Amino acid sequence: MVRDTGMYLHRGCRMHFTSIERFIMCTGIEIISNQGKPYWGRTQDFEQHFEYAGMKIPAGTKIESTYTPFMAEIATTGIARATDVHAHPVILDGINEQGICGGSFYFDHWYRYASDEEIQAQGKVPLRGEELVTWILTHYCSLDEVKQRLNSEVGIVDAPGPMMGRSVPQHSVFQDESGRSIVVEPSSTNGFAIYENKVGVFANAPTFDWHVTNLKMHLERSTHRHYSYDINEPIESIELDEWTSGLMEYLLTISRTHAFCGRHIPSSCPFLSMMIPPSTRCSSC
């Protein structure tokens, strides 16, 4: 289980800090180049060791090893679990020929999987948690298609599987060539919550909306910002000249020398008294 302390933004990058109860701290990150090109990458930090291999799935390939066999409609390439990759071609991180990329992340305690009977009763395809990224990349040409079709086409089944002996608890993130990103979480029974990812960061449990709310709370306490707490409102990166305190107080020179009321030295930080000359402090110090 992971206790996430929140997402953390700074100009030029987006990061996530996590305190760990188990060694599960995967992080996905979007980086925008100086030329405005979006890139996506991730870490893979897990308490179990898995061997991985690169693979490609041509359009028209029949994938037989998934809980429900299906045909790949869109060519996809990526990283798969290397244990008999030909028998179990499940892509955990990849990109398809339409420019949609994404990956699967651990999501224990917050997933809501359903029975095979419940899923099929709604006319949907039952799949295991670790198989969802492969389905999305081999079936959908755009993020809008994911949002429009996924909930009516697929359900995640609570059944044994080859990867961890179970349907692995997973949620996922996807990005297109424009840099737009969405999060897909099986956090409702026999369905998915799908969010626009405005911050370009992705991590483990809890749910994505919790992380966004937590981030805004930290920013309101540490900057002069105020938020409506709408899940879709933008969150800008911290600028180099932006006033910060508390969590990010010592990140920048301007934060160290203009903490709290400007040049006020908080009593909780006595070492600042040795760093800032008395002549530059405010009258209340």
Buried (B, 14 or more C-beta within 10 A) or exposed (E): EBEBBBBBBBEEBBEBEBEBEEEBBBBBBBBBEEEEEBEBEBEBBBEEEEEBEEBEBEEEBEBEBBBBEBEBBBBBBBBBBEEEBEEBBBBBBBBBBBEBBBBBBBBBEBBBBBBBEBBBEEEBBBBBBBBBBBBBBBBBBBBEBBBEEBBEBBBBBBBEBBBBEBBBBBBBBBBBEEBBBBBBBBBEEBBBBBBBBBBBBBBBBBBBBBBBBBBBEBBEEBBEBEBEEEEEEEBEEBEEEBBBBBBBBBBBEEBBBBBBEEBBBBEEBEEBEEEBEEEEBEEEB
